[in-house]
Amino acid sequence: MKCFLRSVDGKHGPIALPEGKGVTIGRGPETLITDRKCSKTQVELVANLESRAVRVTQLGANPCSVGEALLKKGESILMKEDQILFMVNGLHPYTVLFKEDSSKPAGDAGKIDKKSPKTTITAPPSISSKKTIVDFFGASTSKGHKRRVQDDNTLAGSSNKKPKYQDTKAEAGQEWDDSEEEEIARKLAHLQETAAKANSNPSQTSSNDERGVVCSKDSWEEHGKLLLFNKKGIQASSKIAGFDIDGTIITTKSGRVFPLNADDWKILYPEVPRKLKELLANGYKVIFITNQMGISRGKLQPEVFKAKVEAILDHLGIPVQVFVATGMGIYRKPVTGMWDHLCEKANDGIEVKKEDCLYVGDAAGRPANWAPDRKKKDFSCSDRLFALNIGIKFFTPEEFFLGWKKAAFNFPVFDPRNVNPSGQLYEPPSASLVSPSPEVVVAVGFPGAGKSTFFKEHLVPKGYDYANRDTLGSWQKCVAACEDALKKGKRIVIDNTNPDLESRSRYIDCARKAGLPARCFLFTATIEEAKHNNRFREMTCKGHVSVNDMVINSYRSKFVEPSTSEGFSEILKIHFVPIFKDPKLQALYQQFSE
Ligand SMILES: Nc1ncnc2c1ncn2[C@@H]1O[C@H](COP(=O)(O)OP(=O)(O)OP(=O)(O)O)[C@@H](O)[C@H]1O
């Protein structure tokens, strides 16, 4: 038995790790690593042939990682054959390989060809048949799979390499090229075996991760504004790796921001297919999660988009579950409706473990010039906020696929998690919310500032009449209602946005004519908070017409700070203090929305 360290990138040949002897590896001619973050003595490796494991000890200042574990200087971990060692910052991947001595007859492992600088190994019987892998990927023909693998090689800039897998005639014992994909294929084949067992006995799972049954056919589902694609071969898991599609998995061929047509796409980075396959091999279910508002706006035909999704998956050659939010509402990222659907209804009842999940997206709130050749700021922060709302790890495509360092980003001004239920409701605190005698209360505040909620909570139950232009139909009807209430000696609130002097003067005049006071209740919710509230109302209140940003911006441009000089006897500032009777609604409110 011998042990070798193998470069997953295929940058150099295998490095022998003699039994029990420390081998120091790092930046240098042996590994061809030039990355200065990697020390020349980055890690020490000690092979133990009996336990088929290698002890990895971190020596350099910047940590390496083995599987999920990040090693600080001086820390050690045992590395098994199914794990990947990244020398530094998720870069320079290595695996270890234990092989029977080539001088002995090959058992269930292969042999090292000492003559060739490149390692060739004999495929273990369990994975030597191409069909095994083809079945896992759900591809229809072996030819199709072979072509797909070649495509991936081309993407990875290694078109001079031979195809990774032999054709269907490949038998156990035949030699095949050593490459990064071979290791991944080994793991995939192992997973497939486990999956096959799980299919016959769904309660049985692999050692660490919970897995479900393997999906046997492609299917599209529709759940209101959610489209869901189950690709043949997907398998439920407690570990989820989620990806946005546009700008993360693909970009446009044309170079335009928006695709010119359904064929205007290409894989964003050559590293994408391999990284996704690696995740699958490590027991993740890979899902794509995309906002496609164009569908509900009638600009994108659902069938056209469905065909595009299928073409992307065929090109990648991997089983992926795809979630598409077709309009506004709970399914639209950053709100977590699509994730909730996955957890509650689309993961075979396997509980998703958030700590084992990650999400990658390009809408990350990065400012202009976030990297030397990246001038444009991100169009949004919705992907980062989506991961934050769920509570899982987030990466940009550059961080995840290319190993770039974390980029700076701008956080939204309004953070719904910070609304304070015990905050001060109004100012000045010495004022009285309710008057014992007839009066007019005139609201001023953004659409969505919380005016109606406040009045219905605090004034209407105390006997105030209520006038609102949305329900009555016009400001003239509100004025009539106001006159009528005052004539009857009643108190009334006017629940309109009333941003300017003109709109307010109508009600102040009514009060003046009746010889009664008019007070102003100025709602202090900011524009960002008001937009959030409007989106929350859209998700939770079916009857309300949605308020678009134009209406909100128009309020802002018309707004004139109310003053007693207009004729108000008093001006109260009303702050947004959340009241939630249902914890589910509170949780939804406290999610970032966009
Ligand atoms: N104090 C509060 N606590 C929790 N949610 C609130 C509160 N105030 C308002 N909301 C929510 O914010 C959304 C907008 O509130 P509301 O309809 O009261 O605003 P508005 O100022 O009356 O809007 P418009 O001017 O468009 O009628 C609603 O979904 C409401 O449930």
The ligand as a Tripos MOL2 file, in Angstrom:
@<TRIPOS>MOLECULE
LIG
   31    33     1     0     0
SMALL
NO_CHARGES

@<TRIPOS>ATOM
      1 N1        -47.3540   49.0940   14.1860 N.pl3     1 LIG1
      2 C1        -47.2970   48.1690   13.2620 C.ar      1 LIG1
      3 N2        -46.8500   46.9340   13.5670 N.ar      1 LIG1
      4 C2        -46.7870   45.9790   12.6450 C.ar      1 LIG1
      5 N3        -47.1040   46.1630   11.3710 N.ar      1 LIG1
      6 C3        -47.5340   47.3560   10.9870 C.ar      1 LIG1
      7 C4        -47.6660   48.4110   11.9090 C.ar      1 LIG1
      8 N4        -48.0820   49.4960   11.2390 N.ar      1 LIG1
      9 C5        -48.2390   49.1240    9.9970 C.ar      1 LIG1
     10 N5        -47.9030   47.8320    9.8250 N.ar      1 LIG1
     11 C6        -47.9680   47.0910    8.6060 C.3       1 LIG1
     12 O1        -47.4070   47.8820    7.5610 O.3       1 LIG1
     13 C7        -48.2450   47.8340    6.4080 C.3       1 LIG1
     14 C8        -48.6950   49.2500    6.0690 C.3       1 LIG1
     15 O2        -49.4380   49.7570    7.1450 O.3       1 LIG1
     16 P1        -50.7030   50.6750    6.9470 P.3       1 LIG1
     17 O3        -51.6410   50.0840    5.9470 O.co2     1 LIG1
     18 O4        -51.2360   50.9520    8.2930 O.co2     1 LIG1
     19 O5        -50.0070   51.9480    6.3380 O.3       1 LIG1
     20 P2        -50.6580   53.2830    5.8270 P.3       1 LIG1
     21 O6        -49.7370   54.3690    6.2370 O.co2     1 LIG1
     22 O7        -52.0550   53.3790    6.2960 O.co2     1 LIG1
     23 O8        -50.6020   53.1000    4.2870 O.3       1 LIG1
     24 P3        -51.4740   53.8110    3.1200 P.3       1 LIG1
     25 O9        -51.2170   55.2560    3.2360 O.co2     1 LIG1
     26 O10       -50.9070   53.2160    1.8720 O.co2     1 LIG1
     27 O11       -52.8920   53.3970    3.3910 O.co2     1 LIG1
     28 C9        -49.3890   46.9270    6.7410 C.3       1 LIG1
     29 O12       -49.1570   45.6610    6.1910 O.3       1 LIG1
     30 C10       -49.4000   46.8640    8.2380 C.3       1 LIG1
     31 O13       -49.8760   45.6170    8.6830 O.3       1 LIG1
@<TRIPOS>BOND
     1     1     2 1
     2     2     3 ar
     3     2     7 ar
     4     3     4 ar
     5     4     5 ar
     6     5     6 ar
     7     6     7 ar
     8     6    10 ar
     9     7     8 ar
    10     8     9 ar
    11     9    10 ar
    12    10    11 1
    13    11    12 1
    14    11    30 1
    15    12    13 1
    16    13    14 1
    17    13    28 1
    18    14    15 1
    19    15    16 1
    20    16    17 2
    21    16    18 1
    22    16    19 1
    23    19    20 1
    24    20    21 2
    25    20    22 1
    26    20    23 1
    27    23    24 1
    28    24    25 2
    29    24    26 1
    30    24    27 1
    31    28    29 1
    32    28    30 1
    33    30    31 1
@<TRIPOS>SUBSTRUCTURE
     1 LIG1         1 GROUP 0 **** ****
